[in-house]
Amino acid sequence: MLETTLKIINPLGLHARAAGKFVNLAKSFQSEITLRKTAEAVDGKSIMSVMLLAAPVGSEVELRVHGDDESDAFNALCELINNGFGELD
C-alpha cells in the first residue's frame, strides 16, 4: 500500500471538473483508491464521494492506493493533484 498527503493547489479546489478528472483517472487502474480529508475517507472511484469531500484550495488530502498496479496509479494520481488538475496557468 502506498499513501501520501497532498495539498490541493488549483484555485477552485476539488470541484466537479477536478473530481471528474481524478475519478476517471482512478477508474483506469485496478487498485483500490481512497481519498481522505480530516476523518472522512471516500472511494476515489466514486464521483459523488470525491465531490462531497468539499476540498477547497489549500486543503490537504490523504491519497491511499492498494493493489496490483498501485505504483502506476499512485504516481499518476499524485501528478494530477500536484499539477493542479491541469488548471494552473
Biopython code that builds the backbone (N, CA, C, O; Angstrom):
import numpy as np
from Bio.PDB.StructureBuilder import StructureBuilder

atoms = [
    (1, "MET", "N", (0.839, -1.176, 0.000)),
    (1, "MET", "CA", (0.000, 0.000, 0.000)),
    (1, "MET", "C", (0.884, 1.239, 0.000)),
    (1, "MET", "O", (1.890, 1.308, 0.706)),
    (2, "LEU", "N", (0.485, 2.212, -0.806)),
    (2, "LEU", "CA", (1.189, 3.485, -0.882)),
    (2, "LEU", "C", (0.261, 4.579, -0.394)),
    (2, "LEU", "O", (-0.935, 4.562, -0.689)),
    (3, "GLU", "N", (0.802, 5.526, 0.347)),
    (3, "GLU", "CA", (-0.022, 6.644, 0.793)),
    (3, "GLU", "C", (0.828, 7.891, 0.994)),
    (3, "GLU", "O", (2.019, 7.823, 1.298)),
    (4, "THR", "N", (0.172, 9.033, 0.813)),
    (4, "THR", "CA", (0.832, 10.324, 0.989)),
    (4, "THR", "C", (-0.232, 11.381, 1.247)),
    (4, "THR", "O", (-1.418, 11.166, 1.002)),
    (5, "THR", "N", (0.215, 12.518, 1.743)),
    (5, "THR", "CA", (-0.664, 13.667, 1.924)),
    (5, "THR", "C", (-0.309, 14.701, 0.872)),
    (5, "THR", "O", (0.860, 15.039, 0.687)),
    (6, "LEU", "N", (-1.328, 15.201, 0.182)),
    (6, "LEU", "CA", (-1.138, 16.154, -0.908)),
    (6, "LEU", "C", (-1.971, 17.395, -0.646)),
    (6, "LEU", "O", (-3.030, 17.328, -0.022)),
    (7, "LYS", "N", (-1.481, 18.527, -1.128)),
    (7, "LYS", "CA", (-2.203, 19.786, -0.980)),
    (7, "LYS", "C", (-2.944, 20.106, -2.274)),
    (7, "LYS", "O", (-2.379, 19.994, -3.362)),
    (8, "ILE", "N", (-4.200, 20.501, -2.154)),
    (8, "ILE", "CA", (-4.997, 20.923, -3.305)),
    (8, "ILE", "C", (-4.566, 22.346, -3.650)),
    (8, "ILE", "O", (-4.736, 23.262, -2.845)),
    (9, "ILE", "N", (-4.005, 22.529, -4.853)),
    (9, "ILE", "CA", (-3.428, 23.835, -5.209)),
    (9, "ILE", "C", (-4.174, 24.572, -6.312)),
    (9, "ILE", "O", (-3.920, 25.754, -6.545)),
    (10, "ASN", "N", (-5.091, 23.892, -6.993)),
    (10, "ASN", "CA", (-5.827, 24.607, -8.049)),
    (10, "ASN", "C", (-6.826, 25.569, -7.408)),
    (10, "ASN", "O", (-7.406, 25.248, -6.371)),
    (11, "PRO", "N", (-7.033, 26.733, -8.003)),
    (11, "PRO", "CA", (-7.836, 27.796, -7.388)),
    (11, "PRO", "C", (-9.267, 27.400, -7.000)),
    (11, "PRO", "O", (-9.798, 27.923, -6.020)),
    (12, "LEU", "N", (-9.890, 26.501, -7.737)),
    (12, "LEU", "CA", (-11.272, 26.127, -7.443)),
    (12, "LEU", "C", (-11.386, 24.910, -6.539)),
    (12, "LEU", "O", (-12.492, 24.474, -6.218)),
    (13, "GLY", "N", (-10.254, 24.360, -6.128)),
    (13, "GLY", "CA", (-10.279, 23.194, -5.257)),
    (13, "GLY", "C", (-10.764, 21.953, -5.987)),
    (13, "GLY", "O", (-10.715, 21.870, -7.214)),
    (14, "LEU", "N", (-11.228, 21.001, -5.210)),
    (14, "LEU", "CA", (-11.681, 19.726, -5.773)),
    (14, "LEU", "C", (-13.151, 19.847, -6.177)),
    (14, "LEU", "O", (-14.027, 19.210, -5.592)),
    (15, "HIS", "N", (-13.396, 20.679, -7.189)),
    (15, "HIS", "CA", (-14.735, 20.932, -7.699)),
    (15, "HIS", "C", (-15.113, 19.847, -8.706)),
    (15, "HIS", "O", (-14.368, 18.884, -8.889)),
    (16, "ALA", "N", (-16.257, 19.998, -9.356)),
    (16, "ALA", "CA", (-16.786, 18.938, -10.230)),
    (16, "ALA", "C", (-15.819, 18.518, -11.333)),
    (16, "ALA", "O", (-15.614, 17.323, -11.547)),
    (17, "ARG", "N", (-15.224, 19.474, -12.031)),
    (17, "ARG", "CA", (-14.329, 19.122, -13.140)),
    (17, "ARG", "C", (-13.079, 18.408, -12.625)),
    (17, "ARG", "O", (-12.663, 17.396, -13.189)),
    (18, "ALA", "N", (-12.491, 18.930, -11.567)),
    (18, "ALA", "CA", (-11.292, 18.306, -10.993)),
    (18, "ALA", "C", (-11.614, 16.915, -10.441)),
    (18, "ALA", "O", (-10.845, 15.972, -10.630)),
    (19, "ALA", "N", (-12.748, 16.797, -9.761)),
    (19, "ALA", "CA", (-13.159, 15.496, -9.227)),
    (19, "ALA", "C", (-13.373, 14.505, -10.364)),
    (19, "ALA", "O", (-13.006, 13.335, -10.249)),
    (20, "GLY", "N", (-13.966, 14.969, -11.461)),
    (20, "GLY", "CA", (-14.177, 14.107, -12.621)),
    (20, "GLY", "C", (-12.868, 13.610, -13.209)),
    (20, "GLY", "O", (-12.748, 12.439, -13.569)),
    (21, "LYS", "N", (-11.892, 14.496, -13.307)),
    (21, "LYS", "CA", (-10.577, 14.089, -13.819)),
    (21, "LYS", "C", (-9.945, 13.044, -12.897)),
    (21, "LYS", "O", (-9.383, 12.051, -13.358)),
    (22, "PHE", "N", (-10.048, 13.287, -11.588)),
    (22, "PHE", "CA", (-9.469, 12.354, -10.623)),
    (22, "PHE", "C", (-10.132, 10.985, -10.739)),
    (22, "PHE", "O", (-9.447, 9.967, -10.835)),
    (23, "VAL", "N", (-11.461, 10.959, -10.729)),
    (23, "VAL", "CA", (-12.200, 9.701, -10.765)),
    (23, "VAL", "C", (-11.960, 8.951, -12.073)),
    (23, "VAL", "O", (-11.767, 7.735, -12.059)),
    (24, "ASN", "N", (-11.972, 9.654, -13.194)),
    (24, "ASN", "CA", (-11.725, 8.986, -14.480)),
    (24, "ASN", "C", (-10.342, 8.359, -14.521)),
    (24, "ASN", "O", (-10.173, 7.252, -15.031)),
    (25, "LEU", "N", (-9.352, 9.065, -13.986)),
    (25, "LEU", "CA", (-8.008, 8.502, -13.936)),
    (25, "LEU", "C", (-7.969, 7.322, -12.968)),
    (25, "LEU", "O", (-7.392, 6.281, -13.283)),
    (26, "ALA", "N", (-8.577, 7.476, -11.800)),
    (26, "ALA", "CA", (-8.595, 6.396, -10.806)),
    (26, "ALA", "C", (-9.230, 5.127, -11.367)),
    (26, "ALA", "O", (-8.753, 4.022, -11.111)),
    (27, "LYS", "N", (-10.301, 5.291, -12.128)),
    (27, "LYS", "CA", (-11.008, 4.135, -12.700)),
    (27, "LYS", "C", (-10.194, 3.398, -13.749)),
    (27, "LYS", "O", (-10.517, 2.263, -14.099)),
    (28, "SER", "N", (-9.141, 4.031, -14.254)),
    (28, "SER", "CA", (-8.313, 3.368, -15.263)),
    (28, "SER", "C", (-7.339, 2.367, -14.632)),
    (28, "SER", "O", (-6.595, 1.690, -15.341)),
    (29, "PHE", "N", (-7.349, 2.280, -13.313)),
    (29, "PHE", "CA", (-6.476, 1.350, -12.592)),
    (29, "PHE", "C", (-7.322, 0.345, -11.819)),
    (29, "PHE", "O", (-8.462, 0.623, -11.449)),
    (30, "GLN", "N", (-6.736, -0.837, -11.583)),
    (30, "GLN", "CA", (-7.432, -1.877, -10.831)),
    (30, "GLN", "C", (-7.342, -1.661, -9.328)),
    (30, "GLN", "O", (-8.200, -2.142, -8.587)),
    (31, "SER", "N", (-6.343, -0.964, -8.874)),
    (31, "SER", "CA", (-6.100, -0.791, -7.443)),
    (31, "SER", "C", (-7.251, -0.102, -6.735)),
    (31, "SER", "O", (-8.019, 0.647, -7.340)),
    (32, "GLU", "N", (-7.355, -0.369, -5.445)),
    (32, "GLU", "CA", (-8.306, 0.319, -4.578)),
    (32, "GLU", "C", (-7.724, 1.693, -4.260)),
    (32, "GLU", "O", (-6.566, 1.801, -3.858)),
    (33, "ILE", "N", (-8.519, 2.735, -4.439)),
    (33, "ILE", "CA", (-8.042, 4.110, -4.268)),
    (33, "ILE", "C", (-8.949, 4.824, -3.277)),
    (33, "ILE", "O", (-10.169, 4.850, -3.438)),
    (34, "THR", "N", (-8.336, 5.401, -2.252)),
    (34, "THR", "CA", (-9.083, 6.096, -1.211)),
    (34, "THR", "C", (-8.540, 7.499, -1.041)),
    (34, "THR", "O", (-7.327, 7.708, -1.044)),
    (35, "LEU", "N", (-9.441, 8.463, -0.891)),
    (35, "LEU", "CA", (-9.070, 9.838, -0.556)),
    (35, "LEU", "C", (-9.633, 10.141, 0.823)),
    (35, "LEU", "O", (-10.764, 9.772, 1.140)),
    (36, "ARG", "N", (-8.833, 10.816, 1.638)),
    (36, "ARG", "CA", (-9.272, 11.171, 2.976)),
    (36, "ARG", "C", (-9.008, 12.648, 3.220)),
    (36, "ARG", "O", (-7.930, 13.161, 2.923)),
    (37, "LYS", "N", (-10.012, 13.318, 3.765)),
    (37, "LYS", "CA", (-9.858, 14.701, 4.227)),
    (37, "LYS", "C", (-10.386, 14.717, 5.647)),
    (37, "LYS", "O", (-11.545, 14.382, 5.888)),
    (38, "THR", "N", (-9.547, 15.102, 6.579)),
    (38, "THR", "CA", (-9.843, 15.003, 8.014)),
    (38, "THR", "C", (-10.224, 13.561, 8.342)),
    (38, "THR", "O", (-9.462, 12.644, 8.034)),
    (39, "ALA", "N", (-11.378, 13.341, 8.956)),
    (39, "ALA", "CA", (-11.749, 11.981, 9.368)),
    (39, "ALA", "C", (-12.520, 11.222, 8.295)),
    (39, "ALA", "O", (-12.772, 10.026, 8.445)),
    (40, "GLU", "N", (-12.895, 11.898, 7.222)),
    (40, "GLU", "CA", (-13.728, 11.274, 6.197)),
    (40, "GLU", "C", (-12.891, 10.666, 5.086)),
    (40, "GLU", "O", (-12.111, 11.360, 4.433)),
    (41, "ALA", "N", (-13.056, 9.355, 4.871)),
    (41, "ALA", "CA", (-12.377, 8.657, 3.786)),
    (41, "ALA", "C", (-13.415, 8.209, 2.770)),
    (41, "ALA", "O", (-14.474, 7.700, 3.138)),
    (42, "VAL", "N", (-13.111, 8.400, 1.487)),
    (42, "VAL", "CA", (-14.072, 8.052, 0.434)),
    (42, "VAL", "C", (-13.396, 7.234, -0.663)),
    (42, "VAL", "O", (-12.174, 7.239, -0.813)),
    (43, "ASP", "N", (-14.226, 6.541, -1.414)),
    (43, "ASP", "CA", (-13.789, 5.766, -2.575)),
    (43, "ASP", "C", (-13.361, 6.733, -3.677)),
    (43, "ASP", "O", (-14.164, 7.545, -4.137)),
    (44, "GLY", "N", (-12.114, 6.649, -4.096)),
    (44, "GLY", "CA", (-11.580, 7.536, -5.120)),
    (44, "GLY", "C", (-12.127, 7.279, -6.509)),
    (44, "GLY", "O", (-11.800, 8.010, -7.444)),
    (45, "LYS", "N", (-12.953, 6.254, -6.664)),
    (45, "LYS", "CA", (-13.548, 5.950, -7.963)),
    (45, "LYS", "C", (-15.022, 6.355, -8.022)),
    (45, "LYS", "O", (-15.720, 6.036, -8.984)),
    (46, "SER", "N", (-15.485, 7.050, -6.999)),
    (46, "SER", "CA", (-16.883, 7.493, -6.926)),
    (46, "SER", "C", (-16.939, 9.017, -7.033)),
    (46, "SER", "O", (-16.482, 9.721, -6.133)),
    (47, "ILE", "N", (-17.498, 9.525, -8.129)),
    (47, "ILE", "CA", (-17.538, 10.967, -8.360)),
    (47, "ILE", "C", (-18.290, 11.685, -7.237)),
    (47, "ILE", "O", (-17.835, 12.725, -6.763)),
    (48, "MET", "N", (-19.412, 11.156, -6.813)),
    (48, "MET", "CA", (-20.187, 11.814, -5.755)),
    (48, "MET", "C", (-19.399, 11.848, -4.442)),
    (48, "MET", "O", (-19.395, 12.863, -3.745)),
    (49, "SER", "N", (-18.744, 10.757, -4.113)),
    (49, "SER", "CA", (-17.966, 10.705, -2.871)),
    (49, "SER", "C", (-16.814, 11.697, -2.893)),
    (49, "SER", "O", (-16.568, 12.387, -1.903)),
    (50, "VAL", "N", (-16.115, 11.773, -4.002)),
    (50, "VAL", "CA", (-14.974, 12.687, -4.112)),
    (50, "VAL", "C", (-15.454, 14.135, -4.037)),
    (50, "VAL", "O", (-14.829, 14.957, -3.367)),
    (51, "MET", "N", (-16.539, 14.450, -4.706)),
    (51, "MET", "CA", (-17.067, 15.816, -4.665)),
    (51, "MET", "C", (-17.541, 16.189, -3.259)),
    (51, "MET", "O", (-17.391, 17.336, -2.838)),
    (52, "LEU", "N", (-18.106, 15.235, -2.542)),
    (52, "LEU", "CA", (-18.609, 15.505, -1.197)),
    (52, "LEU", "C", (-17.502, 15.734, -0.171)),
    (52, "LEU", "O", (-17.778, 16.170, 0.946)),
    (53, "LEU", "N", (-16.265, 15.449, -0.534)),
    (53, "LEU", "CA", (-15.150, 15.781, 0.367)),
    (53, "LEU", "C", (-15.056, 17.289, 0.586)),
    (53, "LEU", "O", (-14.574, 17.744, 1.623)),
    (54, "ALA", "N", (-15.519, 18.057, -0.396)),
    (54, "ALA", "CA", (-15.502, 19.525, -0.304)),
    (54, "ALA", "C", (-14.119, 20.021, 0.096)),
    (54, "ALA", "O", (-13.941, 20.620, 1.157)),
    (55, "ALA", "N", (-13.145, 19.762, -0.771)),
    (55, "ALA", "CA", (-11.755, 20.142, -0.505)),
    (55, "ALA", "C", (-11.401, 21.405, -1.287)),
    (55, "ALA", "O", (-11.063, 21.319, -2.468)),
    (56, "PRO", "N", (-11.471, 22.579, -0.648)),
    (56, "PRO", "CA", (-11.118, 23.822, -1.336)),
    (56, "PRO", "C", (-9.604, 23.968, -1.492)),
    (56, "PRO", "O", (-8.832, 23.180, -0.947)),
    (57, "VAL", "N", (-9.196, 24.985, -2.242)),
    (57, "VAL", "CA", (-7.769, 25.253, -2.409)),
    (57, "VAL", "C", (-7.125, 25.383, -1.027)),
    (57, "VAL", "O", (-7.686, 26.000, -0.121)),
    (58, "GLY", "N", (-5.947, 24.795, -0.886)),
    (58, "GLY", "CA", (-5.227, 24.816, 0.381)),
    (58, "GLY", "C", (-5.500, 23.619, 1.272)),
    (58, "GLY", "O", (-4.780, 23.394, 2.244)),
    (59, "SER", "N", (-6.531, 22.849, 0.955)),
    (59, "SER", "CA", (-6.854, 21.643, 1.739)),
    (59, "SER", "C", (-5.779, 20.587, 1.545)),
    (59, "SER", "O", (-5.115, 20.526, 0.510)),
    (60, "GLU", "N", (-5.628, 19.767, 2.559)),
    (60, "GLU", "CA", (-4.754, 18.604, 2.437)),
    (60, "GLU", "C", (-5.612, 17.356, 2.387)),
    (60, "GLU", "O", (-6.542, 17.190, 3.176)),
    (61, "VAL", "N", (-5.287, 16.481, 1.448)),
    (61, "VAL", "CA", (-5.985, 15.204, 1.322)),
    (61, "VAL", "C", (-4.960, 14.087, 1.389)),
    (61, "VAL", "O", (-3.823, 14.239, 0.941)),
    (62, "GLU", "N", (-5.370, 12.984, 1.942)),
    (62, "GLU", "CA", (-4.508, 11.805, 2.003)),
    (62, "GLU", "C", (-4.933, 10.856, 0.898)),
    (62, "GLU", "O", (-6.100, 10.475, 0.804)),
    (63, "LEU", "N", (-3.982, 10.480, 0.071)),
    (63, "LEU", "CA", (-4.220, 9.525, -1.009)),
    (63, "LEU", "C", (-3.660, 8.183, -0.572)),
    (63, "LEU", "O", (-2.509, 8.082, -0.148)),
    (64, "ARG", "N", (-4.491, 7.154, -0.682)),
    (64, "ARG", "CA", (-4.059, 5.804, -0.329)),
    (64, "ARG", "C", (-4.404, 4.880, -1.488)),
    (64, "ARG", "O", (-5.547, 4.855, -1.945)),
    (65, "VAL", "N", (-3.420, 4.117, -1.968)),
    (65, "VAL", "CA", (-3.609, 3.229, -3.120)),
    (65, "VAL", "C", (-3.088, 1.843, -2.754)),
    (65, "VAL", "O", (-1.988, 1.697, -2.222)),
    (66, "HIS", "N", (-3.903, 0.824, -3.051)),
    (66, "HIS", "CA", (-3.517, -0.554, -2.742)),
    (66, "HIS", "C", (-3.986, -1.484, -3.861)),
    (66, "HIS", "O", (-5.167, -1.505, -4.209)),
    (67, "GLY", "N", (-3.055, -2.247, -4.415)),
    (67, "GLY", "CA", (-3.425, -3.217, -5.443)),
    (67, "GLY", "C", (-2.268, -3.554, -6.361)),
    (67, "GLY", "O", (-1.138, -3.109, -6.157)),
    (68, "ASP", "N", (-2.571, -4.346, -7.372)),
    (68, "ASP", "CA", (-1.549, -4.842, -8.295)),
    (68, "ASP", "C", (-0.837, -3.738, -9.065)),
    (68, "ASP", "O", (0.362, -3.840, -9.323)),
    (69, "ASP", "N", (-1.562, -2.683, -9.436)),
    (69, "ASP", "CA", (-0.948, -1.593, -10.205)),
    (69, "ASP", "C", (-0.827, -0.325, -9.359)),
    (69, "ASP", "O", (-0.903, 0.790, -9.875)),
    (70, "GLU", "N", (-0.638, -0.516, -8.050)),
    (70, "GLU", "CA", (-0.632, 0.620, -7.126)),
    (70, "GLU", "C", (0.438, 1.654, -7.428)),
    (70, "GLU", "O", (0.193, 2.849, -7.270)),
    (71, "SER", "N", (1.599, 1.234, -7.852)),
    (71, "SER", "CA", (2.678, 2.190, -8.123)),
    (71, "SER", "C", (2.308, 3.125, -9.278)),
    (71, "SER", "O", (2.482, 4.339, -9.179)),
    (72, "ASP", "N", (1.801, 2.558, -10.363)),
    (72, "ASP", "CA", (1.403, 3.380, -11.514)),
    (72, "ASP", "C", (0.238, 4.301, -11.151)),
    (72, "ASP", "O", (0.234, 5.477, -11.515)),
    (73, "ALA", "N", (-0.740, 3.765, -10.438)),
    (73, "ALA", "CA", (-1.907, 4.550, -10.036)),
    (73, "ALA", "C", (-1.488, 5.678, -9.100)),
    (73, "ALA", "O", (-1.906, 6.823, -9.273)),
    (74, "PHE", "N", (-0.674, 5.355, -8.124)),
    (74, "PHE", "CA", (-0.216, 6.340, -7.143)),
    (74, "PHE", "C", (0.524, 7.481, -7.824)),
    (74, "PHE", "O", (0.249, 8.653, -7.565)),
    (75, "ASN", "N", (1.456, 7.136, -8.690)),
    (75, "ASN", "CA", (2.238, 8.171, -9.384)),
    (75, "ASN", "C", (1.360, 9.049, -10.270)),
    (75, "ASN", "O", (1.522, 10.270, -10.282)),
    (76, "ALA", "N", (0.443, 8.449, -11.004)),
    (76, "ALA", "CA", (-0.433, 9.216, -11.908)),
    (76, "ALA", "C", (-1.356, 10.149, -11.122)),
    (76, "ALA", "O", (-1.540, 11.304, -11.508)),
    (77, "LEU", "N", (-1.930, 9.666, -10.037)),
    (77, "LEU", "CA", (-2.855, 10.490, -9.249)),
    (77, "LEU", "C", (-2.129, 11.596, -8.492)),
    (77, "LEU", "O", (-2.645, 12.707, -8.372)),
    (78, "CYS", "N", (-0.943, 11.301, -7.984)),
    (78, "CYS", "CA", (-0.133, 12.346, -7.335)),
    (78, "CYS", "C", (0.211, 13.437, -8.336)),
    (78, "CYS", "O", (0.122, 14.624, -8.021)),
    (79, "GLU", "N", (0.598, 13.045, -9.530)),
    (79, "GLU", "CA", (0.942, 14.016, -10.567)),
    (79, "GLU", "C", (-0.264, 14.887, -10.920)),
    (79, "GLU", "O", (-0.128, 16.100, -11.080)),
    (80, "LEU", "N", (-1.433, 14.277, -11.041)),
    (80, "LEU", "CA", (-2.648, 15.028, -11.364)),
    (80, "LEU", "C", (-2.929, 16.088, -10.299)),
    (80, "LEU", "O", (-3.197, 17.243, -10.630)),
    (81, "ILE", "N", (-2.871, 15.709, -9.044)),
    (81, "ILE", "CA", (-3.143, 16.647, -7.953)),
    (81, "ILE", "C", (-2.054, 17.707, -7.872)),
    (81, "ILE", "O", (-2.348, 18.895, -7.740)),
    (82, "ASN", "N", (-0.801, 17.282, -7.951)),
    (82, "ASN", "CA", (0.318, 18.221, -7.845)),
    (82, "ASN", "C", (0.395, 19.207, -9.003)),
    (82, "ASN", "O", (0.995, 20.274, -8.876)),
    (83, "ASN", "N", (-0.212, 18.849, -10.134)),
    (83, "ASN", "CA", (-0.258, 19.738, -11.286)),
    (83, "ASN", "C", (-1.551, 20.560, -11.323)),
    (83, "ASN", "O", (-1.881, 21.165, -12.343)),
    (84, "GLY", "N", (-2.273, 20.575, -10.209)),
    (84, "GLY", "CA", (-3.484, 21.380, -10.120)),
    (84, "GLY", "C", (-4.576, 20.951, -11.067)),
    (84, "GLY", "O", (-5.364, 21.779, -11.524)),
    (85, "PHE", "N", (-4.636, 19.650, -11.373)),
    (85, "PHE", "CA", (-5.660, 19.097, -12.259)),
    (85, "PHE", "C", (-5.622, 19.751, -13.641)),
    (85, "PHE", "O", (-6.632, 19.767, -14.344)),
    (86, "GLY", "N", (-4.469, 20.288, -14.032)),
    (86, "GLY", "CA", (-4.314, 20.921, -15.334)),
    (86, "GLY", "C", (-4.965, 22.298, -15.397)),
    (86, "GLY", "O", (-5.186, 22.831, -16.484)),
    (87, "GLU", "N", (-5.272, 22.877, -14.241)),
    (87, "GLU", "CA", (-5.974, 24.160, -14.212)),
    (87, "GLU", "C", (-5.088, 25.339, -13.862)),
    (87, "GLU", "O", (-5.581, 26.461, -13.743)),
    (88, "LEU", "N", (-3.791, 25.117, -13.693)),
    (88, "LEU", "CA", (-2.885, 26.210, -13.354)),
    (88, "LEU", "C", (-2.304, 26.806, -14.618)),
    (88, "LEU", "O", (-1.998, 26.090, -15.572)),
    (89, "ASP", "N", (-2.155, 28.101, -14.622)),
    (89, "ASP", "CA", (-1.547, 28.780, -15.791)),
    (89, "ASP", "C", (-0.068, 28.950, -15.602)),
    (89, "ASP", "O", (0.607, 29.496, -16.474)),
]
sb = StructureBuilder()
sb.init_structure("model")
sb.init_model(0)
sb.init_chain("A")
sb.init_seg("    ")
for serial, (resi, resn, name, xyz) in enumerate(atoms, 1):
    if name == "N":
        sb.init_residue(resn, " ", resi, " ")
    sb.init_atom(name, np.array(xyz, "f"), 0.0, 1.0, " ", f" {name:<3s}", serial, name[0])
structure = sb.get_structure()
